[in-house]
Amino acid sequence: MREIRPNIFKTLSLIADRSLQGMKMTEADRQHIEESISAVRNAFLRAQNVLLTEEDLRMHLCHRLITRFGTEETTNDGDRSISLHMEVRWYGDGNMKTRSDIVLVDVSNLDVRRHASLPSKGYGFNIPKAIIELKFRRPNGDCTGTFLRKIEHDLAKLQELIGVFRTTQGQSKVEFGMVVFDNKANICNRINSLTIPAGVQISYCFAESREQGIEPDWNTRVGSQA
């Protein structure tokens, strides 16, 4: 697994160390996330071309998540925002190096008007409630080896974030997940064989398509090297 350079999260680590106070995910929150993923999975299995891109996957999932995480609340600096956000950037040494697909934040710890330490970002918070990465593959998409490397890259990113948000007791208040939808080849066994960081939940869904026979995925053949 490729490693994310530690200095990418240097500034973020300082922010997280300053205060790890934040509202944890509730069981009802977790259930809603699981039900939202399940609803998108069922739609994908029923009609694969409902999702044509990774952006479609994110849009369909957020459409369901926002019913619970879209309520306006008061921010730490007296403004208004919601818990659900996308493409959240993590800073290190003043540069925008890494971003996460979906992030749920504790709005009461969110600053949107006076976050001077990261002025170009324009907002800041001490600790998120959940981070979710997404991966999607069409029938004519990446070969399995390339697709798995992209998944591994995001797992490495989550591993780094787990370290950033770990408390002094060695536990993390943040929920970490990855949603992988595949329309090319069933690689469930390959996913299970990856080095998955402790605390990261992966939801993998493969849906057969009439397009799958167009271009064989040589990397999934027995004895091949991806």
VEXROSE-702953 format. One record per residue: chain; x, z, y of N, C-alpha, C, CB in turn. Coordinates in steps of 0.02 Angstrom, whole numbers. Each point is the difference from the previous one (the first is absolute). Glycine has a CB too. Layout:
N
[site "A", [X, Z, Y], [X, Z, Y], [X, Z, Y], [X, Z, Y]],
...
# end
This chain:
226
[site "A", [42, 0, -60], [-42, 0, 60], [44, 0, 62], [-92, 61, -62]],
[site "A", [77, -106, 109], [40, -3, 61], [-16, 60, 44], [3, -125, -7]],
[site "A", [48, 151, 40], [-8, 60, 40], [-10, -18, 74], [71, 65, -82]],
[site "A", [-114, -28, 116], [-8, -7, 71], [55, 42, 33], [-126, -20, -9]],
[site "A", [161, -9, 58], [54, 37, 32], [-27, 63, 33], [62, -107, 19]],
[site "A", [-29, 164, -30], [-25, 64, 27], [-10, 1, 75], [58, 54, -94]],
[site "A", [-14, -90, 132], [-6, 4, 73], [-64, -32, 26], [124, 0, 7]],
[site "A", [-159, -38, -48], [-63, -29, 20], [-49, 55, 19], [20, -99, -74]],
[site "A", [-17, 155, 39], [-47, 54, 10], [31, 60, 35], [-61, -40, -101]],
[site "A", [119, 31, 132], [34, 57, 31], [-44, 31, 54], [111, -54, -24]],
[site "A", [-136, 13, 71], [-42, 27, 53], [-64, 29, -28], [47, -84, 79]],
[site "A", [-77, 50, -128], [-61, 25, -31], [11, 68, -32], [-37, -118, -19]],
[site "A", [95, 127, -13], [15, 64, -32], [1, 56, 52], [66, -60, -88]],
[site "A", [-37, 48, 146], [2, 51, 51], [-69, 19, 23], [111, -43, 36]],
[site "A", [-155, -7, -29], [-68, 13, 20], [-36, 41, -53], [-2, -106, 67]],
[site "A", [10, 87, -130], [-34, 35, -54], [25, 72, -6], [-15, -109, -60]],
[site "A", [80, 120, 70], [28, 67, -5], [-27, 46, 54], [102, -49, -52]],
[site "A", [-118, 20, 110], [-22, 39, 56], [-66, 36, -15], [59, -79, 76]],
[site "A", [-103, 47, -113], [-64, 31, -17], [-30, -36, -60], [-18, 35, 119]],
[site "A", [7, 2, -172], [-33, -28, -58], [-71, 26, -5], [110, -9, -59]],
[site "A", [-138, 31, 116], [-68, 22, 0], [-46, -61, 1], [32, 108, 59]],
[site "A", [-81, -109, -102], [-46, -56, -1], [-54, 12, -51], [91, -77, 37]],
[site "A", [-146, 43, -28], [-55, 8, -45], [11, -40, -63], [-77, 20, 97]],
[site "A", [74, 12, -155], [10, -35, -63], [-62, -37, -20], [81, 87, -35]],
[site "A", [-72, -133, -11], [-56, -37, -28], [-46, 47, -39], [71, -105, -7]],
[site "A", [-135, 96, 14], [-48, 39, -39], [-18, -39, -63], [-46, 55, 104]],
[site "A", [15, -21, -152], [-21, -33, -61], [-50, -56, 16], [19, 106, -65]],
[site "A", [-62, -94, 115], [-48, -52, 20], [35, -61, 30], [-86, 90, 22]],
[site "A", [141, -77, 15], [40, -56, 26], [29, -41, -57], [28, 68, 102]],
[site "A", [2, -34, -151], [30, -36, -57], [-53, -40, -38], [87, 90, -9]],
[site "A", [-144, -60, 0], [-53, -35, -36], [-23, -62, 37], [-37, 109, -48]],
[site "A", [33, -105, 114], [-21, -58, 38], [52, -56, -5], [-63, 75, 79]],
[site "A", [127, -57, -77], [52, -51, -7], [-5, -33, -69], [75, 64, 78]],
[site "A", [-83, -25, -130], [-6, -27, -68], [-61, -45, -6], [58, 101, -45]],
[site "A", [-114, -79, 73], [-61, -41, -3], [8, -64, 40], [-67, 105, -14]],
[site "A", [102, -102, 70], [11, -60, 41], [43, -51, -38], [-9, 69, 104]],
[site "A", [63, -45, -135], [43, -45, -40], [-40, -29, -58], [102, 67, 32]],
[site "A", [-142, -26, -64], [-41, -23, -56], [-50, -54, 21], [14, 112, -53]],
[site "A", [-43, -104, 111], [-49, -48, 25], [33, -68, 13], [-68, 94, 51]],
[site "A", [128, -93, -21], [36, -63, 13], [22, -31, -66], [38, 43, 112]],
[site "A", [-16, -1, -160], [20, -25, -65], [-58, -35, -35], [84, 93, -9]],
[site "A", [-143, -63, 11], [-58, -30, -32], [-18, -67, 32], [-42, 114, -29]],
[site "A", [47, -118, 95], [-13, -63, 35], [50, -54, -20], [-49, 64, 96]],
[site "A", [112, -44, -103], [54, -46, -20], [-10, -25, -72], [78, 59, 79]],
[site "A", [-98, -14, -123], [-11, -20, -70], [-61, -45, -7], [51, 107, -37]],
[site "A", [-100, -97, 80], [-61, -40, -2], [11, -70, 29], [-67, 106, 9]],
[site "A", [106, -110, 44], [12, -65, 33], [69, 3, 32], [-125, -18, 22]],
[site "A", [175, -10, -57], [70, 8, 20], [13, -28, 70], [32, -6, -120]],
[site "A", [-66, -48, 139], [14, -31, 64], [-34, 34, 59], [14, -106, -60]],
[site "A", [-44, 164, 48], [-20, 43, 55], [63, 22, 39], [-103, 40, -65]],
[site "A", [158, -33, 28], [64, 19, 30], [48, -60, -6], [-18, 123, -27]],
[site "A", [38, -150, 83], [47, -56, 0], [70, 21, 22], [-95, -76, 23]],
[site "A", [100, 132, 13], [64, 22, 27], [4, 76, -3], [5, -101, 76]],
[site "A", [55, 126, -65], [9, 73, 4], [-38, 29, 59], [113, -11, -54]],
[site "A", [-119, -28, 108], [-39, 23, 57], [-73, 8, -19], [80, -58, 77]],
[site "A", [-106, 14, -121], [-68, 7, -24], [-8, 66, -38], [-12, -125, -7]],
[site "A", [61, 140, -35], [-2, 63, -38], [-2, 60, 47], [63, -55, -94]],
[site "A", [-22, 53, 145], [2, 56, 48], [-66, 5, 38], [124, -14, 10]],
[site "A", [-151, -44, 10], [-63, 0, 38], [-57, 28, -42], [41, -98, 65]],
[site "A", [-47, 77, -128], [-54, 23, -43], [7, 75, -14], [-9, -114, -51]],
[site "A", [70, 137, 40], [11, 71, -14], [-15, 42, 62], [87, -30, -87]],
[site "A", [-62, 9, 144], [-12, 38, 62], [-73, 0, 19], [116, -27, 38]],
[site "A", [-151, -27, -53], [-72, -4, 15], [-37, 58, -35], [8, -125, 12]],
[site "A", [16, 143, -71], [-31, 55, -37], [28, 68, 21], [-18, -77, -96]],
[site "A", [82, 80, 109], [31, 63, 20], [-27, 25, 67], [102, -32, -63]],
[site "A", [-118, -14, 108], [-18, 20, 68], [-67, 37, 2], [64, -97, 43]],
[site "A", [-104, 90, -95], [-64, 37, -1], [11, 75, -1], [-53, -97, -59]],
[site "A", [111, 119, 33], [16, 71, 0], [54, 17, 51], [-32, 6, -120]],
[site "A", [80, -51, 128], [58, 15, 43], [-4, -35, 68], [67, 15, -103]],
[site "A", [-127, -35, 123], [-7, -35, 64], [-37, 40, 53], [2, -103, -64]],
[site "A", [-12, 167, 52], [-34, 43, 48], [47, 18, 57], [-74, 46, -91]],
[site "A", [52, -55, 152], [41, 17, 58], [8, 76, 5], [-39, -103, 60]],
[site "A", [102, 123, -47], [16, 71, 9], [46, 7, 60], [-14, 22, -124]],
[site "A", [24, 39, 146], [43, 14, 58], [73, 4, -22], [-93, 61, 57]],
[site "A", [136, -97, -23], [71, 0, -16], [34, 62, 29], [0, -125, -2]],
[site "A", [63, 135, -16], [38, 57, 23], [7, 1, 76], [62, -1, -108]],
[site "A", [-62, -58, 140], [8, -4, 72], [-66, -15, 36], [117, -37, -18]],
[site "A", [-173, 51, -16], [-64, -4, 34], [-33, -67, 4], [41, 92, 62]],
[site "A", [-17, -141, -99], [-31, -66, -1], [-45, -4, -62], [98, -53, 61]],
[site "A", [-117, -7, -80], [-43, -9, -59], [31, -52, -46], [-103, 31, 67]],
[site "A", [98, -20, -133], [25, -48, -48], [-33, 13, -67], [111, -10, 61]],
[site "A", [-91, -29, -112], [-26, 9, -68], [58, 10, -48], [-101, -71, 27]],
[site "A", [86, 89, -88], [52, 15, -49], [32, -63, -29], [-60, 105, -27]],
[site "A", [22, -159, 20], [22, -60, -35], [38, -47, 46], [-97, 11, -77]],
[site "A", [159, -29, 57], [40, -48, 39], [40, -44, -47], [7, 82, 96]],
[site "A", [11, -141, -72], [36, -50, -40], [66, -20, 34], [-110, -42, -46]],
[site "A", [157, 18, 5], [64, -23, 25], [34, 53, 44], [-43, -118, -4]],
[site "A", [45, 178, -20], [32, 55, 37], [75, -5, -8], [-102, 75, -16]],
[site "A", [138, -74, 71], [73, -8, -2], [35, 68, -3], [-11, -107, 65]],
[site "A", [62, 110, -107], [43, 60, -5], [65, -17, 34], [-54, 40, -108]],
[site "A", [76, 3, 152], [59, -13, 41], [62, 35, -26], [-75, -14, 97]],
[site "A", [132, -17, -83], [65, 32, -13], [50, -27, 49], [-27, 15, -121]],
[site "A", [63, 29, 154], [50, -19, 50], [-28, -47, 53], [88, 14, -88]],
[site "A", [-152, -5, 106], [-30, -38, 54], [-23, -70, -19], [71, 64, 73]],
[site "A", [-66, -83, -137], [-20, -67, -20], [-61, 3, -45], [118, -38, 9]],
[site "A", [-159, -16, -6], [-58, -5, -44], [24, -32, -65], [-82, -10, 98]],
[site "A", [96, 51, -148], [30, -25, -62], [-50, -10, -56], [104, 57, 33]],
[site "A", [-152, -12, -38], [-44, 1, -58], [-71, 14, 23], [94, 37, -74]],
[site "A", [-142, -65, 38], [-70, 14, 16], [-39, 8, -65], [9, -63, 109]],
[site "A", [-64, 99, -105], [-44, 11, -57], [-66, -34, 11], [56, 110, -24]],
[site "A", [-85, -136, -31], [-61, -40, 5], [-60, 40, 25], [43, -70, -92]],
[site "A", [-56, 128, 61], [-56, 42, 20], [24, 72, 5], [-83, -79, -57]],
[site "A", [66, 111, 112], [19, 71, 9], [-61, 38, 25], [121, -32, 26]],
[site "A", [-133, 89, -57], [-52, 46, 23], [34, 58, 34], [-79, -34, -93]],
[site "A", [61, 47, 156], [33, 53, 38], [-49, 57, 14], [77, -85, 52]],
[site "A", [-49, 143, -38], [-39, 56, 26], [-5, -10, 75], [39, 80, -94]],
[site "A", [-97, -99, 118], [-9, -17, 70], [19, 58, 46], [-90, -80, -33]],
[site "A", [80, 141, 11], [16, 58, 43], [74, 6, 14], [-99, 58, -46]],
[site "A", [142, -92, 7], [73, 0, 11], [25, -65, 31], [11, 79, -96]],
[site "A", [-57, -123, 116], [18, -65, 26], [7, 2, 76], [-59, -55, -96]],
[site "A", [116, 29, 121], [10, -8, 73], [-3, -74, 16], [72, 105, 6]],
[site "A", [-114, -123, 42], [-6, -71, 19], [15, -12, 74], [-85, -13, -90]],
[site "A", [92, 67, 128], [10, -9, 72], [66, 28, 26], [-122, 3, 12]],
[site "A", [153, 42, -48], [60, 34, 27], [54, 8, -53], [-73, 60, 81]],
[site "A", [80, -111, -126], [51, 5, -52], [65, -30, 26], [-88, -4, -91]],
[site "A", [125, 42, 132], [58, -26, 35], [59, -15, -46], [-37, 64, 98]],
[site "A", [41, -32, -158], [58, -10, -43], [2, -69, -30], [-1, 121, -25]],
[site "A", [-56, -155, 20], [-2, -68, -27], [-43, -42, 47], [14, 41, -120]],
[site "A", [10, -55, 182], [-41, -34, 50], [-21, -70, -19], [58, 68, 84]],
[site "A", [-15, -106, -119], [-19, -68, -18], [-52, -3, -54], [113, -36, 32]],
[site "A", [-120, 90, -69], [-52, 3, -52], [-68, 17, 31], [86, 34, -85]],
[site "A", [-86, 13, 132], [-61, 16, 36], [-44, 51, -32], [6, -112, 42]],
[site "A", [14, 139, -99], [-38, 53, -32], [46, 37, -47], [-108, -66, 9]],
[site "A", [86, 125, -31], [41, 38, -47], [-42, 55, -32], [102, -25, 67]],
[site "A", [-81, 46, -127], [-33, 54, -35], [52, 34, -45], [-114, -59, 4]],
[site "A", [102, 122, -20], [49, 38, -38], [1, -16, -74], [-13, 89, 83]],
[site "A", [-46, -99, -112], [-3, -12, -71], [-65, -36, -17], [72, 102, -24]],
[site "A", [-70, -156, -16], [-62, -34, -18], [-35, 36, -58], [50, -109, 39]],
[site "A", [-111, 88, -52], [-37, 27, -57], [13, -43, -62], [-88, 47, 77]],
[site "A", [93, -113, -67], [10, -46, -57], [32, -64, 23], [-99, 49, -59]],
[site "A", [139, -78, 14], [33, -65, 12], [-15, -44, -60], [92, 53, 71]],
[site "A", [-117, -113, -59], [-18, -46, -54], [33, -68, 13], [-111, 59, -18]],
[site "A", [149, -82, -31], [30, -67, 3], [-41, -48, -42], [115, 50, 17]],
[site "A", [-116, -114, 3], [-39, -51, -34], [45, -58, -23], [-101, 31, 69]],
[site "A", [84, -59, -126], [32, -60, -24], [-53, -45, -32], [111, 62, -19]],
[site "A", [-105, -128, 32], [-50, -48, -25], [36, -64, -21], [-90, 49, 75]],
[site "A", [67, -79, -132], [31, -61, -24], [-54, -50, -22], [102, 64, -37]],
[site "A", [-98, -125, 65], [-44, -54, -18], [24, -35, -64], [-30, -15, 122]],
[site "A", [-11, -28, -153], [21, -36, -61], [63, -42, 11], [-118, -2, -35]],
[site "A", [128, -23, 96], [60, -40, 15], [52, 41, 38], [-70, -103, 2]],
[site "A", [66, 169, -8], [44, 44, 38], [67, 11, -33], [-99, 55, 44]],
[site "A", [134, -3, -23], [67, 14, -24], [4, 4, -76], [21, 62, 107]],
[site "A", [37, -80, -134], [13, 13, -70], [1, 75, -11], [65, -109, -14]],
[site "A", [-71, 131, -48], [-6, 71, -14], [62, 39, 24], [-72, -28, -98]],
[site "A", [131, -1, 88], [61, 35, 21], [0, 14, 74], [61, -54, -92]],
[site "A", [-79, 4, 132], [-2, 9, 73], [-54, 49, 20], [42, -117, 14]],
[site "A", [-100, 112, -45], [-56, 44, 16], [18, 73, -16], [-81, -94, -23]],
[site "A", [113, 105, -33], [20, 68, -19], [52, 27, 49], [-24, -26, -120]],
[site "A", [70, -16, 143], [50, 24, 48], [-33, 21, 66], [85, -76, -53]],
[site "A", [-137, 40, 73], [-35, 19, 61], [-36, 68, -10], [-16, -122, 30]],
[site "A", [-12, 132, -89], [-32, 64, -15], [52, 55, 0], [-88, -58, -68]],
[site "A", [146, 45, 38], [54, 50, -2], [23, 18, 70], [36, -43, -112]],
[site "A", [-33, -7, 156], [21, 13, 69], [-47, 49, 34], [51, -114, 6]],
[site "A", [-117, 104, -16], [-48, 45, 30], [2, 69, -32], [-72, -98, 27]],
[site "A", [86, 101, -92], [7, 65, -33], [60, 38, 28], [-53, -46, -104]],
[site "A", [107, 10, 119], [58, 32, 30], [-16, 26, 69], [75, -75, -66]],
[site "A", [-115, 38, 103], [-21, 22, 66], [-42, 64, -5], [2, -119, 41]],
[site "A", [-48, 121, -89], [-41, 60, -10], [43, 59, -21], [-98, -73, -31]],
[site "A", [148, 59, -11], [45, 54, -22], [36, 31, 60], [16, -58, -110]],
[site "A", [6, 16, 157], [33, 26, 60], [-48, 42, 42], [76, -100, -1]],
[site "A", [-138, 77, 7], [-49, 37, 39], [-19, 66, -33], [-44, -109, 43]],
[site "A", [44, 110, -109], [-13, 63, -36], [52, 52, 20], [-52, -63, -97]],
[site "A", [115, 41, 101], [53, 46, 20], [-7, 23, 72], [74, -57, -80]],
[site "A", [-96, 12, 123], [-9, 17, 71], [-53, 54, 9], [34, -115, 31]],
[site "A", [-89, 108, -68], [-57, 46, 10], [-2, 58, -49], [-62, -96, 45]],
[site "A", [117, 107, -81], [2, 56, -47], [7, 65, 39], [52, -73, -88]],
[site "A", [-91, 123, 69], [3, 65, 34], [60, 40, -25], [-125, -1, 13]],
[site "A", [136, 59, 18], [55, 42, -21], [-9, 26, -71], [17, 32, 119]],
[site "A", [-79, -34, -144], [-14, 21, -69], [10, -58, -49], [-81, 85, 44]],
[site "A", [103, -143, -18], [13, -57, -43], [-63, -39, -18], [96, 61, -44]],
[site "A", [-150, -48, 79], [-62, -35, -13], [-20, -42, 61], [-36, 91, -79]],
[site "A", [-3, -144, 67], [-23, -42, 54], [-74, 8, 10], [91, -82, -24]],
[site "A", [-112, 85, 87], [-71, 3, 16], [-31, -69, 1], [21, 104, 66]],
[site "A", [19, -155, -70], [-23, -69, 8], [-18, -30, -68], [70, -12, 104]],
[site "A", [-124, -26, -106], [-19, -38, -60], [31, -70, 6], [-109, 67, -14]],
[site "A", [140, -90, -41], [32, -66, 0], [-32, -44, -54], [108, 51, 42]],
[site "A", [-123, -113, -24], [-30, -45, -48], [21, -72, 10], [-96, 77, -7]],
[site "A", [88, -117, -45], [11, -72, 4], [-56, -35, -38], [126, 16, 9]],
[site "A", [-153, -68, 23], [-54, -40, -31], [28, -70, -11], [-92, 69, 57]],
[site "A", [92, -91, -120], [27, -65, -19], [-55, -42, -32], [116, 49, -15]],
[site "A", [-134, -104, 45], [-49, -46, -28], [36, -65, -18], [-94, 51, 68]],
[site "A", [82, -74, -129], [38, -56, -29], [-48, -53, -27], [95, 78, -28]],
[site "A", [-86, -139, 50], [-42, -55, -22], [39, -54, -38], [-75, 23, 97]],
[site "A", [136, -3, -121], [43, -49, -32], [14, 16, -73], [51, -22, 110]],
[site "A", [-27, 82, -124], [16, 19, -69], [-7, 75, -7], [79, -98, -11]],
[site "A", [-99, 120, -47], [-9, 71, -13], [67, 33, -13], [-116, -21, -47]],
[site "A", [140, 59, 95], [65, 33, -7], [-8, 76, 0], [56, -98, 57]],
[site "A", [-111, 121, -84], [-13, 73, -1], [57, 37, -34], [-123, -23, -2]],
[site "A", [147, -3, -55], [55, 33, -35], [64, 2, 41], [-51, -36, -108]],
[site "A", [63, -19, 146], [60, -2, 41], [-6, 50, 58], [17, -121, -30]],
[site "A", [-77, 128, 57], [-11, 49, 53], [14, 71, -26], [-86, -76, 54]],
[site "A", [60, 90, -114], [8, 67, -30], [73, 16, -15], [-114, -11, -48]],
[site "A", [155, -41, 40], [70, 12, -17], [44, 9, 62], [-17, -68, -103]],
[site "A", [-11, 59, 162], [38, 10, 62], [15, 74, 11], [-52, -104, 49]],
[site "A", [103, 118, -10], [14, 69, 19], [-46, 18, 58], [122, -9, -38]],
[site "A", [-174, 46, 23], [-51, 17, 50], [14, 71, 25], [-86, -76, -55]],
[site "A", [97, 84, 120], [15, 67, 26], [-55, 50, -16], [66, -53, 92]],
[site "A", [-47, 115, -107], [-49, 52, -13], [-45, 9, 61], [80, 57, -78]],
[site "A", [-144, -55, 65], [-48, 7, 55], [-30, -64, 25], [62, 98, 30]],
[site "A", [-38, -155, -55], [-27, -65, 20], [-49, -24, -53], [105, -28, 65]],
[site "A", [-166, 13, -44], [-51, -27, -45], [-6, -75, 9], [-63, 109, 4]],
[site "A", [71, -147, -58], [-6, -73, 3], [-66, -21, -33], [126, -13, -3]],
[site "A", [-164, -28, 39], [-61, -30, -27], [12, -75, -8], [-74, 89, 55]],
[site "A", [79, -112, -117], [14, -71, -14], [-62, -34, -29], [121, 27, -20]],
[site "A", [-136, -86, 46], [-58, -37, -24], [19, -73, -10], [-79, 79, 58]],
[site "A", [68, -104, -119], [10, -71, -15], [-67, -32, -12], [113, 23, -50]],
[site "A", [-124, -81, 82], [-62, -37, -9], [16, -71, -21], [-59, 72, 85]],
[site "A", [31, -94, -140], [13, -68, -24], [-32, -51, 47], [5, 42, -118]],
[site "A", [26, -100, 121], [-25, -53, 43], [7, -67, -35], [31, 66, 103]],
[site "A", [-74, -113, -86], [5, -67, -29], [63, -36, 22], [-124, -6, -3]],
[site "A", [155, 30, 55], [61, -31, 27], [62, 21, -38], [-55, -5, 111]],
[site "A", [51, 54, -154], [61, 30, -28], [39, -47, -45], [-57, 108, 7]],
[site "A", [24, -159, -36], [36, -44, -45], [39, -54, 35], [-87, 23, -81]],
[site "A", [82, -27, 148], [32, -54, 37], [76, 5, -2], [-99, -4, 75]],
[site "A", [125, 62, -66], [72, 10, 2], [19, 60, -42], [7, -51, 115]],
[site "A", [27, 41, -172], [16, 57, -43], [49, 47, 33], [-20, -71, -99]],
[site "A", [12, 134, 85], [44, 52, 26], [54, 14, -52], [-93, 51, 71]],
[site "A", [149, -87, -67], [50, 5, -52], [29, 70, -5], [26, -119, 18]],
[site "A", [-28, 158, 35], [30, 66, -1], [-38, 50, -42], [43, -24, 111]],
[site "A", [-104, 7, -132], [-38, 48, -40], [4, -17, -74], [-77, 18, 97]],
[site "A", [114, -71, -116], [6, -17, -70], [44, 49, -37], [-16, -120, 30]],
[site "A", [1, 129, -93], [39, 48, -41], [73, -21, -1], [-101, 24, -71]],
[site "A", [145, 24, 83], [71, -13, -3], [29, -27, 65], [-14, -21, -119]],
[site "A", [-27, 9, 169], [25, -27, 63], [29, 57, 42], [-84, -94, -3]],
[site "A", [124, 76, 52], [29, 48, 46], [-28, -12, 69], [105, 8, -68]],
[site "A", [-145, 41, 92], [-29, -8, 67], [50, 22, 53], [-114, 19, -46]],
# end
